[in-house]
Amino acid sequence: MITLPGEKIPVVNHEKVKIIRKQFVINPDESSVIARHSGLIIDREVKGEHKLGLLTRPKKYLPEAEDFVVGIIKSRENEAYLVDIGGPTIARLGETEFQGASKRNKPNLEVSLVM
């Protein structure tokens, strides 16, 4: 079965489903999962455990929360930097989000710096 991003896929028992590589979001209210990417759904049972995966061929990196990324500073706003991390949008990084940074002690980073 082929799916698109945001499409709901019904699941018989969502409590016992193991999602492979964060490719789906579990929707417990409707006993379904929501696809995060497009691709071919892989549904199999291994050693009594129901596994659900997605076979994709992404051409562009889609960053997710908690990913470690390398970015290039593109510009500076009032209290933030706009950073290109290779995703579909530009990331916004606040000046006080750096380790040890405060309102008085902010980093002074230049445009085109790789971080």
Secondary structure, DSSP 8 states (H G I E B T S, - for coil): -EE-TT-EEE-S-GGGEEESTT-EEEETTTTEEEESS-EEEEEEEETTEEEEEEE---SS----TT-----EEEEE-SSEEEEE-SSSS-EEEEGGGSTT--SSS-----TT-B-
